[in-house]
Amino acid sequence: MLKNYLKIAWRNLLKNKTFSFINILGLALGMARSLLIILWVQDEVRMDRFHANDKRLFSVMENQHYSGVINTFPATPGVLAENIVKDIPEIELASQVLWEEEPVLMVGNNFDNEKGRYVQGDFLNMFSFELAQGDANTALKRPDGIIISQKLADKYFKGADPIGKTIRVDNKDDVIVTGVLKPIPEASSMKFEFLMSYDRWLKSNAWAKEWGNNGPRCVVLLSKNASLEKVNAKIRGYIKTKNKGSNVDLFLINYGESYLYSNWEAGKQNGGRIEYVRMFTVVAIFILVIACINFMNLATARSVKRAKEVGLRKVVGAYRTSLVGQFMGESVLITFLSLLFALAIVIGLLPSFNTLTEKRLYVDFLDPVIWLWLIGLTLITGIIAGSYPALFMSSLNPVTILKGALKFKPNATYFRQGLVVFQFGLSILLILAMIVIYRQISYIQNKNLGFARENLLYLPDIETGMSENFTSFKQALENEPGIKSVSHSQASPLEVGSSTMGVSWPGKDTTQQLLFSVNPAGYDLIKTMGVKLLDGRDFSPSFGTDTSNYLINEAAAKKIGYKDPVGKELTMWGKKGKIIGLMKNFHIGSLHVPIEPLILSLQPAKSSWGVALIRTEAGQTETAIKNIEKLYKRYNPGVPFKYHFADEEFGRQYKAENVVSKLANYFAFLAIFISCLGLFGLAAFTAEQRTKEIGVRKVLGASVTNLVGMLSADFVKLVGIAAVIAFPLAWYFMKSWLEKYAYRIDIEWWFFVVAGIAALIIALVTVSFQAIKAALMNPVKSLKSD
C-alpha cells in the first residue's frame, strides 16, 4: 500500500513539473528559514547552560533604591564574595568576577594587549572551564599566578611548556603561569584568554574594598539542598549589616538565565535577549505556516484536474481513508524532498548567517537532537500542508465529478481566501516591521548626540605607562599636523562613567537619595568632544581652584533644582567647590535610556587613567593617526598602539538592533515571496474554475482589459482585508518595541500607505500572469465541452 502511494505521488510530481517545483521551492524556503532560526534559538537557549553546577550557580544582583526609583545592577562591593560565603551557610562557594580587562602581557620582546578576567580562587571549582595543564584547585590560589589559554601559550612560549614561566603585566609586575586552559566552549557568554588572581587586583584598587562602592560582579554556588527563596530572604538586607546607610537589597538570579534575562525595570525582570528568541521563534512558525498555506492553495488549484482520478478511484471501491492516506503520503514526500533542498540552502547560507549573527552555527548530523528536529519538522510540515487538500479531495462526490459538474461550496472558497488574507496579513506586518526598525536604526545612527562624534578617536588604557607623561604627550600631539585638540577622561565618550549618591548642595532634601553620573576629566574635554557650553567656562590651568570645581549638564541642574547653576555651591565626595560651567545635554550612554545627570570633575594629568580623547582635523585623519602612533610609542614604549573611532564604537552599541533590522528585511522578503506563490496558486485555481465564464464573456464582447480587471479585483479585495487586519496589529507590536527606546521615531501614517501599496503591487504583479493567460485563452476551447 505504502509503495503504491509513493509510486502515484512520484508520478504526479513528474506529471506536473511546474506546480511540483513551486510547491517544493515554497516549502524548502520556509523550512530552510525555520531551520536557521531553530539553530540560532537552540544556540541562544544553550548559552551558559553547559556548566555542571548550572542549577546551583547564581549571580548576585543589587536593587538600589533612590527616592522611590529602583535601579537593578549586577555590580557589587568588591569584598562581597569573601564575606558572604562565611556569613550565609547555604552558600558553598563564592567568587568575585571582574569585567573584561586588557592589560599588556609581555614575555621577552613579545607583548600585546590580551583580554581576560580577574577572579578568585574557587572560580574553577564553580564553573566548568577545564585546564589542559595545571591543578584547578590550586592554580588561582597564589596571588601572582596566571592561567593562560593555549593560544597565549603558543603566542608567547612558541610550543615550550609554559608552566612556571614568567609573564610581565603592564610593564610593572611579574606573574607565574600556573595553568593552561582548554578551549572555552562556544556556549559560554564569558570569554577570556587568561585568568589572574582577583586579590592581586584588589590590592591596587582600594575603592573596591568599601561596602558603599560597587563594581565587580559576584557569583555564588549554593549547597545542593539550599532553598533559593530562603537564601534570597537572608541576603536581602545583607549589605545594610556592613554599611548602615546602604540603600541596597541583594537577590540571586540563576547564572544560566542571566544571559537571556538581562533587562530589569523597577526591580523586576523586563526581558532581554529572550525577547529576540521569542520573536524569531514566532517568525519561524509563521513563515512555515505561510509555506504550508502556499502548498494548500497550490494543491487545491490542481484539484479540478485530479477530480476525475478521485471519482474513478471511489467508483472502483477506494475508501476515503485510503484517499486521505494517498494525498498525505504525497504531501510528506514533497515535504521530504523540500527538506533535502532546505538542508542544501541552510548549509549554503550558514556562513553568511553566522557572519550576520556573529555565531558559529552548524548542522551537526551526529547530534540526535538535530535528527529529532528534522524528522519532526518534516512530519509536522507534511501533515499541516497536506491535511486540507487530503480532506477536501477525499470528500468529493464521485457522481458529481464524473458528470463534469464539479462545483466548490462557498465555505471552501472562503477558507482558501482566508488563507491568502492570512499570508498577506503577515507579509504586510513584516513590511511594516521592516520599515519601522530601519527608520529607528537610521534615527539612532544619525541622531545628534550633543557632541561631534565624527573625527573623534580615543586611546584606551592610558594609565598603563603614560599617566606620568600625559601633559607632555598632550602638548606634543597638539603641535602635530592633523591634530585639533587633546584631552582625557575616566570613561570613553560613549560610556556613563561611574555613579554616586555622594553629591550635596545648600538646601538639598537630606531624605532623598539621588544618583549622579560622574566622569573625572582633563582640560579641553569640552573643546575636544565638541560639547556646547550654555553658560560659564571649561576647566582651565589658569584657575588653580578648578581641582575642586565642577561642570554639570542640564539634567544634573534640573535634578539639583538650580535654574542658573554657574557660581553655585556643590559638594561631591566631601570636596566642596563651585559649578563653573553648564553643559548642554549630550548622550553618554545608550539611547534606550534618558540622558543621565552628569558631573565632570577635574582629574589631574599626573594621576590620569582611562582614555585619551583626540579631535583630528577633517580630511587629515590618516596623517593624524600616523603622528599619534609616532608619539604614542615615544611616550608609552612597550605598549601596543590601539585606537577607536567614536562613531564606529557608537554603531557597535546597536549591533543587536542592526542584526534584527537585517533579519527583518530577509524575513519580510521571504514571507512576501512565499505568499506570492500561494497567491499564484489561488489565481490559477480561480482561472480554472471560471474558464467557461471567461469564454462566455469573451464571446459576448468582453475585452482582455475587462477580464484582467475582473479577475484581479477579487485579489485586490483580499489584500485590502489583509491590510485592515495587519495595520492595527503592526502598530501595536511596533509601538511596544519602540517603547524600549527613550529616544525614538513616531509611527507615521505613510508607513502604512507604503506597506499597503507595496503588498498591492506585489499581488497584482503575481496575479496578472494568470489573469492575462486566462483572458487570452481561445473561447472555443473553453466552451467546446458544452
Residue pairs with C-beta under 8 A, 6 or more apart in sequence:
1 322
1 325
2 329
5 325
5 326
5 329
5 330
6 329
6 333
8 326
8 330
9 326
9 329
9 330
9 333
9 334
10 333
12 20
12 306
12 330
13 20
13 330
13 333
13 334
14 20
16 302
19 298
19 301
19 302
19 681
20 334
22 298
22 677
22 680
22 681
23 294
23 295
23 298
23 299
23 334
23 338
24 334
24 337
24 338
24 341
25 341
25 677
26 291
26 294
26 295
26 298
26 674
26 677
26 678
27 291
27 292
27 294
27 295
27 334
27 335
27 338
27 342
27 381
27 385
28 338
28 339
28 341
28 342
28 345
29 291
29 342
29 345
29 670
29 673
29 674
30 287
30 288
30 290
30 291
30 292
30 294
30 381
30 670
30 674
31 288
31 291
31 335
31 338
31 339
31 342
31 377
31 381
32 341
32 342
32 343
32 345
32 346
32 349
33 284
33 287
33 666
33 667
33 670
34 284
34 285
34 287
34 288
34 377
35 342
35 343
35 346
35 363
35 373
35 377
36 346
36 349
36 350
36 353
36 361
37 280
37 281
37 283
37 284
38 284
38 373
38 377
39 346
39 361
39 362
39 363
40 280
40 353
40 357
40 359
40 361
41 277
41 280
41 281
41 284
42 369
43 186
43 187
43 359
43 361
44 259
44 260
44 273
44 276
44 277
45 260
45 277
46 187
47 187
47 188
47 189
47 256
47 259
47 260
48 54
48 187
48 188
48 189
48 190
48 255
48 256
48 258
48 259
49 187
49 256
50 128
50 185
50 187
50 188
51 57
51 127
51 128
51 255
51 256
52 128
53 126
53 127
53 128
53 221
54 254
54 255
54 256
55 254
56 92
56 221
56 222
56 223
56 224
56 226
57 126
57 127
57 219
57 220
57 221
57 254
57 255
57 256
58 219
58 220
58 221
58 222
58 228
58 252
58 253
58 254
58 255
59 74
59 217
59 218
59 219
59 252
59 253
59 254
59 255
59 258
60 74
60 76
60 80
60 84
60 217
60 218
60 219
60 220
60 235
60 250
60 251
60 252
61 72
61 73
61 74
61 250
61 251
61 252
61 253
61 264
62 72
62 73
62 74
62 75
62 76
62 214
62 239
62 248
62 249
62 250
63 70
63 71
63 72
63 248
63 249
63 250
63 251
63 267
64 70
64 71
64 72
64 73
64 247
64 248
64 515
65 247
65 248
65 249
65 513
66 247
66 501
66 513
66 514
66 515
67 511
67 512
67 513
67 514
69 266
70 266
70 267
71 515
72 264
72 265
72 267
73 214
74 217
74 258
75 214
75 215
75 216
75 217
76 96
76 214
76 215
76 216
76 217
76 218
76 250
77 208
77 210
77 211
77 212
77 213
77 214
77 239
77 242
78 96
78 202
78 205
78 207
78 208
78 209
78 213
78 215
78 216
79 202
79 208
79 209
79 211
80 94
80 96
80 218
80 239
81 94
81 95
81 96
81 120
81 218
81 219
81 220
82 94
82 96
82 120
83 242
84 91
84 94
84 218
84 220
84 235
84 238
85 91
85 92
85 93
85 94
85 220
87 238
88 231
88 234
88 235
88 238
89 223
90 222
90 223
90 226
90 227
90 230
90 231
90 234
91 220
91 221
91 222
91 223
91 226
91 231
92 220
92 221
92 222
92 223
93 122
93 125
93 126
93 220
93 221
94 120
94 122
94 218
94 219
94 220
94 221
95 119
95 120
95 121
95 122
95 123
95 126
95 198
95 218
95 219
96 118
96 119
96 120
96 198
96 216
96 217
96 218
97 117
97 118
97 119
97 123
97 190
97 198
97 216
97 217
97 218
97 219
98 117
98 118
98 119
98 198
98 201
98 216
98 217
99 117
99 215
99 216
99 217
100 115
100 116
100 117
100 191
100 192
101 115
101 116
101 117
101 118
102 113
102 114
102 115
102 116
102 460
102 461
103 113
103 114
103 116
103 169
103 170
103 464
104 111
104 112
104 113
104 114
104 169
104 170
104 171
104 464
104 638
104 639
104 640
105 111
105 112
105 113
105 114
105 152
105 156
105 167
105 168
105 169
105 194
106 167
106 168
106 169
106 171
106 638
107 156
107 157
107 165
107 166
107 167
107 168
110 155
110 156
111 638
111 639
111 640
112 155
112 640
113 461
113 639
113 640
113 642
114 152
114 193
114 194
115 191
115 192
115 193
116 192
116 193
116 194
116 195
116 196
117 190
117 192
117 194
117 195
117 196
118 195
118 196
118 197
118 198
118 200
118 201
119 140
119 195
119 196
119 197
119 198
120 140
120 197
120 198
120 199
121 140
121 141
121 197
122 140
122 221
123 140
123 195
124 131
124 136
124 137
124 139
124 140
124 195
125 136
125 137
125 221
126 219
126 221
129 181
129 182
129 184
129 188
130 136
130 181
130 182
131 139
131 147
131 179
131 180
131 181
131 182
132 150
132 180
132 181
132 182
133 161
133 162
133 163
133 179
133 180
134 147
134 163
134 178
134 179
134 180
135 179
136 179
138 178
139 145
139 147
139 178
139 179
140 147
140 178
140 195
140 197
142 176
142 178
142 197
143 197
143 199
143 200
143 203
144 173
144 174
144 175
144 176
144 197
144 200
145 175
145 176
145 177
145 178
145 179
145 196
145 197
146 167
146 169
146 175
146 176
146 177
146 178
146 194
146 195
146 196
147 177
147 178
147 179
147 180
147 181
147 194
147 195
147 196
148 156
148 162
148 167
148 177
148 179
148 180
148 181
148 193
148 194
149 180
149 181
149 183
149 184
149 192
149 193
149 194
150 180
150 181
150 182
150 183
151 193
152 193
152 194
153 162
153 177
153 180
156 162
156 167
157 165
162 177
162 180
163 177
163 178
163 179
163 180
164 176
164 177
165 176
165 177
166 174
166 175
166 176
166 177
167 174
167 175
167 176
167 177
168 174
168 175
169 175
169 196
170 464
170 465
171 464
171 465
171 638
171 639
173 200
175 196
175 200
181 195
184 190
184 191
184 192
186 360
189 259
198 216
202 208
202 209
207 213
207 215
208 215
208 216
211 239
211 242
211 243
211 246
212 243
212 245
212 246
214 248
219 255
220 252
222 228
222 231
222 252
228 252
231 252
232 251
232 252
235 250
235 251
235 252
236 249
236 250
236 251
237 249
237 250
238 250
239 246
239 248
239 249
239 250
240 246
240 248
247 501
247 513
253 261
259 272
259 273
260 272
260 273
260 274
260 277
261 269
261 271
261 272
261 274
262 272
262 273
263 269
263 270
263 271
263 272
264 270
273 656
276 656
276 660
280 663
283 667
286 426
286 671
287 667
287 670
287 671
287 674
288 381
289 384
289 422
290 422
290 423
290 426
290 427
290 671
290 674
290 675
290 678
291 381
291 385
291 674
292 381
292 384
292 385
293 419
293 420
293 422
293 423
293 678
294 423
294 674
294 675
294 677
294 678
294 681
295 331
295 334
295 385
295 386
295 389
296 385
296 388
296 389
296 416
296 419
296 678
297 416
297 419
297 420
297 678
297 679
297 681
297 682
297 685
298 677
298 678
298 680
298 681
298 684
299 327
299 331
299 386
299 388
299 389
299 681
300 388
300 389
300 392
300 416
300 681
300 682
300 685
301 681
301 682
301 684
301 685
301 688
303 389
303 392
303 393
303 396
303 685
304 406
304 685
304 688
304 689
305 688
306 393
307 393
307 396
307 401
307 406
308 401
308 402
310 323
310 393
310 394
310 396
310 398
310 401
311 396
311 398
311 399
311 401
311 402
312 398
312 402
313 323
314 323
314 396
314 398
315 398
315 402
320 394
320 395
323 390
323 393
323 394
324 390
324 391
324 394
326 390
327 386
327 389
327 390
327 393
327 394
328 382
328 383
328 386
328 387
328 390
330 386
331 382
331 383
331 385
331 386
331 387
331 389
331 390
332 378
332 379
332 382
332 383
332 386
334 382
334 385
335 378
335 381
335 382
335 385
335 386
336 378
336 382
338 381
339 374
339 377
339 378
343 363
343 374
346 363
347 363
350 361
350 362
350 363
353 361
354 360
354 361
356 659
356 662
356 663
357 659
358 655
358 659
363 370
364 370
365 371
388 415
392 412
396 406
400 406
400 407
404 785
408 689
416 682
416 685
417 682
417 714
417 718
419 678
420 675
420 678
420 679
420 682
420 715
420 718
420 722
421 718
421 721
421 722
421 725
422 722
423 671
423 674
423 675
423 678
423 679
423 722
424 675
424 679
424 718
424 719
424 722
424 723
424 726
424 759
424 763
425 722
425 723
425 725
425 726
425 729
426 671
426 675
426 726
427 668
427 671
427 672
427 675
427 722
427 759
427 762
428 722
428 723
428 726
428 727
428 730
428 755
428 756
428 759
429 726
429 729
429 730
429 733
430 664
430 667
430 668
430 671
430 672
431 668
431 672
431 754
431 755
431 758
431 759
432 726
432 727
432 730
432 734
432 751
432 752
432 755
433 664
433 668
433 730
433 733
433 734
434 661
434 664
434 665
434 668
435 751
435 754
435 755
436 730
436 734
436 737
436 738
436 745
436 747
436 751
437 657
437 660
437 661
437 664
437 737
438 661
438 664
438 665
439 745
439 751
440 657
440 738
440 741
440 744
440 745
441 654
441 657
441 658
441 661
443 743
443 744
443 745
444 591
444 654
444 657
444 741
444 743
445 650
445 651
445 654
447 587
447 591
447 743
449 586
449 587
449 650
450 531
450 532
450 584
450 585
450 586
450 587
450 595
451 493
451 529
451 530
451 531
451 586
451 587
452 529
452 530
452 615
453 493
453 646
453 647
453 650
454 618
454 647
455 484
455 615
455 616
455 617
455 618
455 621
456 493
456 528
456 529
456 530
456 613
456 614
456 615
456 616
456 645
456 646
456 647
457 613
457 614
457 616
457 625
457 643
457 644
457 645
457 646
458 492
458 493
458 611
458 612
458 613
458 614
458 643
458 644
458 646
459 611
459 612
459 614
459 628
459 632
459 641
459 642
459 643
460 492
460 611
460 642
460 644
461 611
462 470
462 488
462 608
462 609
462 610
462 611
462 612
462 636
463 608
463 609
463 610
464 636
464 639
465 635
465 636
465 637
465 638
465 639
466 473
466 608
466 612
466 635
466 636
466 639
467 605
467 606
467 607
467 608
467 609
468 606
469 635
469 636
470 488
470 522
470 605
470 606
470 608
470 612
471 605
471 606
472 635
473 486
473 612
473 631
473 632
473 635
473 636
474 486
474 487
474 488
474 522
474 605
474 612
476 631
476 635
477 483
477 486
477 614
477 627
477 628
477 631
478 485
478 486
480 624
480 627
480 628
480 631
481 617
481 620
481 623
481 624
481 627
482 616
482 617
482 620
482 621
482 623
482 624
482 627
483 614
483 615
483 616
483 617
483 624
483 627
483 628
484 528
484 615
484 616
484 617
485 524
485 527
485 528
485 614
485 615
486 524
486 528
486 612
486 613
486 614
486 615
487 521
487 522
487 523
487 524
487 525
487 527
487 528
487 529
487 612
487 613
488 521
488 522
488 525
488 603
488 605
488 608
488 610
488 611
488 612
488 613
489 497
489 519
489 520
489 521
489 522
489 525
489 603
489 610
489 611
489 613
490 497
490 498
490 519
490 520
490 521
490 603
490 609
490 610
490 611
491 497
491 498
491 519
491 588
491 610
491 611
492 610
492 611
492 644
492 646
492 649
493 529
493 588
493 613
493 646
493 649
494 587
494 588
494 589
494 646
494 649
494 650
494 653
495 588
495 589
496 517
496 519
496 588
496 589
496 596
496 598
497 517
497 518
497 519
497 520
497 588
497 598
498 517
498 518
498 519
499 515
499 516
499 517
499 518
500 515
500 516
500 518
500 572
500 573
501 513
501 514
501 515
501 516
502 572
502 573
502 574
503 514
503 516
503 570
503 571
503 572
503 599
504 570
504 571
504 572
505 560
505 562
505 568
505 569
505 570
505 571
506 569
507 561
508 560
514 559
514 597
515 597
516 556
516 559
516 572
516 596
516 597
516 598
516 599
517 588
517 596
517 597
517 598
517 599
518 572
518 598
518 599
518 600
518 601
519 588
519 598
519 599
519 600
519 601
520 600
520 601
520 602
520 603
520 610
521 539
521 600
521 601
521 602
521 603
522 539
522 602
522 603
522 605
522 608
523 538
523 539
523 540
523 541
523 602
523 605
524 538
525 531
525 538
525 539
525 600
525 613
526 533
526 538
526 551
526 581
526 583
527 538
527 615
528 613
528 614
528 615
529 586
529 613
529 615
530 615
531 583
531 584
531 586
532 583
532 584
532 586
533 581
533 582
533 583
533 584
534 554
534 582
534 583
534 584
535 564
535 565
535 566
535 581
535 582
536 551
536 566
536 567
536 579
536 580
536 581
536 582
537 580
537 581
538 551
538 581
539 546
539 549
539 551
539 580
539 600
539 602
540 546
543 549
543 580
545 577
546 580
546 602
547 602
547 604
548 575
548 576
548 577
548 578
549 577
549 578
549 579
549 580
549 602
550 570
550 572
550 577
550 578
550 579
550 580
550 599
550 600
550 601
551 579
551 580
551 581
551 582
551 583
551 599
551 600
552 560
552 565
552 570
552 579
552 581
552 582
552 583
552 597
552 598
552 599
552 600
553 582
553 583
553 584
553 585
553 586
553 595
553 597
553 598
554 582
554 583
554 584
554 585
555 585
555 594
555 595
555 596
555 597
555 598
556 597
556 598
556 599
557 563
557 565
557 582
558 597
559 597
560 570
560 597
562 568
562 579
565 579
565 582
566 579
566 580
566 581
566 582
567 578
567 579
567 580
568 578
568 579
569 576
569 577
569 578
569 579
570 576
570 577
570 578
570 579
570 599
571 577
572 599
572 601
583 598
583 600
585 595
586 595
587 595
588 595
588 596
588 598
589 595
589 596
590 653
591 741
591 742
591 743
592 740
592 741
592 742
593 742
594 742
603 610
614 624
614 628
616 624
616 625
617 624
625 643
628 641
628 643
629 641
632 639
632 641
633 641
651 658
672 759
672 762
676 762
676 763
676 766
679 715
679 763
679 766
679 767
680 766
680 767
680 769
680 770
682 715
683 711
683 715
683 766
683 767
683 769
683 770
683 771
684 770
686 711
686 714
686 770
687 694
687 711
687 770
687 771
687 773
687 774
690 711
690 774
691 774
691 777
691 782
692 782
692 783
692 786
694 707
694 711
694 774
694 775
694 777
694 779
694 782
695 777
695 779
695 780
695 781
695 782
695 783
696 779
696 783
697 706
697 707
697 710
698 707
698 775
698 779
699 779
699 783
702 710
704 772
704 775
704 776
707 771
707 774
707 775
708 768
708 771
708 772
708 775
711 767
711 770
711 771
711 774
711 775
712 764
712 767
712 768
712 771
715 763
715 764
715 767
716 760
716 763
716 764
718 763
719 756
719 759
719 760
719 763
720 760
722 759
723 752
723 755
723 756
723 759
726 755
727 752
727 756
730 752
730 755
731 747
731 752
734 747
735 747
738 744
738 745
738 747
